[in-house]
């Protein structure tokens, strides 16, 4: 039964298990419920959001399906942003796509916009992929530092302090920044890495 599977996932999440596996399991349970009631608008949104949080924007877009309505259109745009389809997202929902992304259509601006839309995990994953794929095109150390600094902030917003620490360390390796250093030191101290924090 799908509702039993969903209750089990929610119980694990309440106990602190917010791993990618739990998010994907929850998305599968919600998606099964959506397929059982394809005309149920809230279940489509819940399933799509769960897939987006689980790092599967392609599945999120499928779950959202066809239809209008401001919530649904905004979420479709979020899924497209998470897939790196910035221009298509702006066409689907121009009002939902944040100005910085619509105007600049850069990975950093669009990732920040996606996080502001309520999807920090998808935003961090998208920017991480973009930075790895575009490393050679980031011509200056300042560009690399800015990209990794923003990635660290997104990882922190997504509840991934270990990934935030690594991103901020990469940022500082490219260019010194007092604000990034403060974020890194705070994260290290919160993680109990006092000796490492003293080095910064």
C-alpha positions as CSV (number, residue, x, y, z in Angstrom):
1,X,0.0,0.0,0.0
2,X,1.4,3.4,-1.1
3,X,0.2,5.2,2.0
4,X,2.0,2.8,4.3
5,X,5.2,3.2,2.3
6,X,4.8,7.0,2.5
7,X,4.2,6.8,6.3
8,X,7.4,4.7,6.7
9,X,9.5,7.3,4.8
10,X,8.0,10.2,6.8
11,X,8.8,8.4,10.0
12,X,12.4,7.8,8.9
13,X,12.7,11.5,8.0
14,X,11.3,12.6,11.3
15,X,14.0,10.4,13.0
16,X,16.7,12.4,11.1
17,X,17.2,10.3,8.0
18,X,17.1,12.9,5.2
19,X,19.5,11.0,2.9
20,X,19.1,11.0,-0.9
21,X,17.8,7.4,-0.6
22,X,15.0,8.4,1.8
23,X,14.1,11.4,-0.5
24,X,13.9,9.1,-3.5
25,X,11.9,6.5,-1.7
26,X,9.4,9.2,-0.6
27,X,9.3,10.5,-4.2
28,X,8.5,7.0,-5.5
29,X,5.7,6.6,-2.9
30,X,4.2,10.0,-3.8
31,X,4.5,9.3,-7.5
32,X,2.6,6.0,-7.2
33,X,-0.2,7.9,-5.4
34,X,-0.2,10.5,-8.2
35,X,-0.4,7.8,-10.9
36,X,-3.4,6.3,-9.0
37,X,-5.2,9.7,-9.1
38,X,-3.8,11.5,-12.2
39,X,-6.4,14.3,-11.9
40,X,-5.5,15.1,-8.3
41,X,-3.6,18.4,-8.6
42,X,-2.1,18.4,-5.1
43,X,-0.7,14.9,-5.5
44,X,1.0,15.9,-8.8
45,X,2.6,18.9,-7.1
46,X,3.7,16.8,-4.1
47,X,5.2,14.0,-6.3
48,X,7.0,16.5,-8.5
49,X,8.4,18.5,-5.5
50,X,9.6,15.2,-4.0
51,X,11.4,14.3,-7.2
52,X,12.9,17.7,-7.4
53,X,14.2,17.5,-3.8
54,X,15.5,14.0,-4.6
55,X,17.6,15.4,-7.4
56,X,15.5,14.1,-10.3
57,X,14.2,17.2,-12.1
58,X,13.4,15.0,-15.1
59,X,11.0,12.9,-13.1
60,X,9.6,16.0,-11.4
61,X,8.7,17.5,-14.8
62,X,6.9,14.2,-15.7
63,X,5.0,14.2,-12.4
64,X,3.9,17.8,-12.8
65,X,2.5,16.8,-16.2
66,X,0.3,19.0,-18.3
67,X,-1.9,21.8,-17.0
68,X,-1.8,25.4,-16.0
69,X,-2.3,27.0,-12.6
70,X,0.4,29.3,-11.1
71,X,1.8,26.7,-8.7
72,X,2.1,24.1,-11.3
73,X,3.7,26.4,-13.9
74,X,6.2,27.7,-11.3
75,X,7.2,24.2,-10.4
76,X,7.7,23.3,-14.0
77,X,10.0,26.3,-14.3
78,X,11.9,25.1,-11.3
79,X,12.3,21.6,-12.7
80,X,13.6,23.1,-16.0
81,X,16.0,25.4,-14.1
82,X,17.3,22.3,-12.2
83,X,17.8,20.6,-15.6
84,X,19.8,23.6,-16.8
85,X,17.2,24.6,-19.4
86,X,17.2,28.3,-18.4
87,X,15.7,29.7,-21.6
88,X,12.9,27.2,-21.7
89,X,12.1,27.8,-18.0
90,X,11.8,31.6,-18.7
91,X,9.4,30.8,-21.6
92,X,7.2,28.5,-19.6
93,X,6.9,30.9,-16.6
94,X,8.5,34.3,-17.1
95,X,7.0,35.7,-13.9
96,X,8.2,32.7,-11.9
97,X,11.8,32.7,-13.0
98,X,13.8,35.2,-10.9
99,X,15.0,38.3,-12.7
100,X,18.7,37.5,-12.3
101,X,18.2,34.2,-14.1
102,X,15.9,35.5,-16.8
103,X,18.2,38.3,-17.7
104,X,21.7,36.8,-17.2
105,X,20.8,33.1,-17.7
106,X,24.1,32.2,-16.0
107,X,24.4,29.0,-13.8
108,X,25.0,31.0,-10.6
109,X,22.1,33.4,-11.1
110,X,19.8,30.5,-12.0
111,X,20.9,28.3,-9.1
112,X,20.3,31.2,-6.7
113,X,16.9,31.7,-8.3
114,X,16.0,28.0,-8.0
115,X,17.0,28.1,-4.3
116,X,14.8,31.2,-3.8
117,X,11.9,29.2,-5.3
118,X,12.3,26.7,-2.5
119,X,14.5,24.1,-4.0
120,X,18.0,24.5,-2.4
121,X,19.0,20.9,-2.9
122,X,18.2,21.0,-6.6
123,X,19.9,24.4,-6.9
124,X,23.1,23.1,-5.2
125,X,23.2,20.0,-7.4
126,X,22.7,22.0,-10.6
127,X,25.4,24.5,-9.8
128,X,27.8,21.7,-8.8
129,X,27.2,20.0,-12.1
130,X,27.7,23.3,-14.0
131,X,30.9,24.1,-12.2
132,X,32.3,20.7,-12.9
133,X,31.3,20.8,-16.6
134,X,32.3,24.4,-17.1
135,X,35.6,24.4,-15.1
136,X,37.6,25.1,-18.2
137,X,35.4,27.9,-19.3
138,X,35.7,29.8,-16.0
139,X,38.6,31.8,-17.2
140,X,39.7,33.6,-14.0
141,X,40.4,32.5,-10.5
142,X,37.8,35.2,-9.4
143,X,35.1,33.5,-11.5
144,X,36.0,30.1,-10.0
145,X,36.1,31.5,-6.5
146,X,32.7,33.2,-6.9
147,X,31.1,30.0,-8.3
148,X,32.4,27.8,-5.5
149,X,31.5,30.5,-2.9
150,X,27.9,30.5,-4.1
151,X,27.9,26.7,-4.2
152,X,29.0,26.6,-0.6
153,X,26.1,28.9,0.4
154,X,23.6,26.7,-1.5
155,X,25.0,23.5,0.0
156,X,24.6,25.1,3.5
157,X,21.0,26.1,2.6
158,X,20.4,22.5,1.5
159,X,21.6,21.2,4.8
160,X,24.8,19.7,3.6
161,X,27.5,21.2,5.8
162,X,30.3,18.9,4.6
163,X,29.7,19.8,1.0
164,X,29.5,23.5,1.9
165,X,32.9,23.3,3.7
166,X,34.5,21.7,0.6
167,X,33.0,24.3,-1.7
168,X,34.2,27.2,0.5
169,X,37.6,25.7,0.7
170,X,37.8,25.6,-3.1
171,X,36.6,29.1,-3.3
172,X,39.4,30.3,-0.9
173,X,42.0,28.3,-2.8
174,X,41.1,30.4,-5.9
175,X,40.9,33.8,-4.2
176,X,40.8,35.1,-0.6
177,X,37.5,36.5,0.6
178,X,36.7,37.6,4.2
179,X,33.0,36.7,3.8
180,X,33.7,33.2,2.5
181,X,36.4,32.7,5.2
182,X,33.9,33.6,7.9
183,X,31.3,31.2,6.5
184,X,33.9,28.4,6.3
185,X,35.2,29.0,9.8
186,X,31.7,29.1,11.2
187,X,30.8,25.8,9.5
188,X,34.0,24.1,10.6
189,X,33.4,25.2,14.2
190,X,29.8,24.0,14.1
191,X,31.2,20.7,12.8
192,X,33.7,20.5,15.7
193,X,36.7,20.9,13.4
194,X,38.4,23.5,15.7
195,X,42.0,22.8,14.6
196,X,41.1,23.1,10.9
197,X,39.1,26.3,11.6
198,X,42.2,27.9,13.2
199,X,44.1,27.5,9.9
200,X,41.7,29.9,8.3
